[in-house]
Amino acid sequence: DAGITQSPRHKVTETGTPVTLRCHQTENHRYMYWYRQDPGHGLRLIHYSYGVKDTDKGEVSDGYSVSRSKTEDFLLTLESATSSQTSVYFCAITGTLTDTQYFGPGTRLTVL
Amino acid sequence: QKEVEQNSGPLSVPEGAIASLNCTYSDRGSQSFFWYRQYSGKSPELIMFIYSNGDKEDGRFTAQLNKASQYVSLLIRDSQPSDSATYLCAASMNSGYSTLTFGKGTMLLVSP
C-alpha cells in the first residue's frame, strides 16, 4: 500500500458534464500519474506531474486537464465528458526506487 | 512509437506447473522493466522489476531480461490457482523519473 486513495471510486455521469477525479497520496512522492485502462488497449498514460504546478501530457491527453496545487493531490478533469471517456482511471506514484510505480485503487467512470 | 507487446492469452497451466509469460519491446533505449499482476476489478500490483541482462529471482518468480533480443519474461514456478490474473509488462527509459509504456497484458489461468 503506497498510501494512495482515489475518489470517487465509482461515478456515472452524462455526456457534456464536467467531471473531476481526485488522487491523494500521503507519502510526499514527487511524481504522480493518471492512466486509463480499457479492454484491448491496456494502460495508457493521460497526464503526469513531476512537482507542484509541474505537469505534462501523456499518450492520450486530449479531452483531459490536470492540476497539482499541493504535493499530495493530483486532480484529473474531464471538461465535457464524452462516452469515449468511459473507462477505469488509475492514479500512480513513483516510489523510492527510480521508475517503480505504484497504483491507487482506481475509479470506474461511466459516461452515458 | 514505443511499444511493448504481450500475447493476450489466456495462458492455461495446471497447478504446480511453471508458467512462462513473455514480452517484447521496440525501444532499444528502454532500460527498466516491470511485471505487474492485476486481478479482475483490482489495480495493478508490482511483482518484480529488472534492469540488468540475465535472471532475477524472488520467491516463486523469476524475471529474465535479454536486451540484445529486446525480450523480457516472467516465470512463475509451482503455479497456484491464486496466480490466475492478468500480467502486465512495462518498460521505461530510466531517466530519473518514469513514464512507463505498458503491454496489454497476458491472462494466466491456473487450474486446480
Chai-1 contact restraints between the chains, C-beta under 6 A:
chainA,res_idxA,chainB,res_idxB,connection_type,confidence,min_distance_angstrom,max_distance_angstrom,comment,restraint_id
A,Y31,B,Y97,contact,1.0,0.0,6.0,A-B,restraint_1
A,G42,B,F102,contact,1.0,0.0,6.0,A-B,restraint_2
A,G42,B,K104,contact,1.0,0.0,6.0,A-B,restraint_3
A,G42,B,G105,contact,1.0,0.0,6.0,A-B,restraint_4
A,L43,B,F102,contact,1.0,0.0,6.0,A-B,restraint_5
A,Y50,B,Y97,contact,1.0,0.0,6.0,A-B,restraint_6
A,F90,B,S43,contact,1.0,0.0,6.0,A-B,restraint_7
A,T94,B,S98,contact,1.0,0.0,6.0,A-B,restraint_8
A,D99,B,S32,contact,1.0,0.0,6.0,A-B,restraint_9
A,D99,B,S92,contact,1.0,0.0,6.0,A-B,restraint_10
A,D99,B,N94,contact,1.0,0.0,6.0,A-B,restraint_11
A,D99,B,S98,contact,1.0,0.0,6.0,A-B,restraint_12
A,T100,B,F49,contact,1.0,0.0,6.0,A-B,restraint_13
A,Q101,B,L100,contact,1.0,0.0,6.0,A-B,restraint_14
A,F103,B,S43,contact,1.0,0.0,6.0,A-B,restraint_15
A,F103,B,P44,contact,1.0,0.0,6.0,A-B,restraint_16
A,P105,B,S43,contact,1.0,0.0,6.0,A-B,restraint_17
A,G106,B,S43,contact,1.0,0.0,6.0,A-B,restraint_18
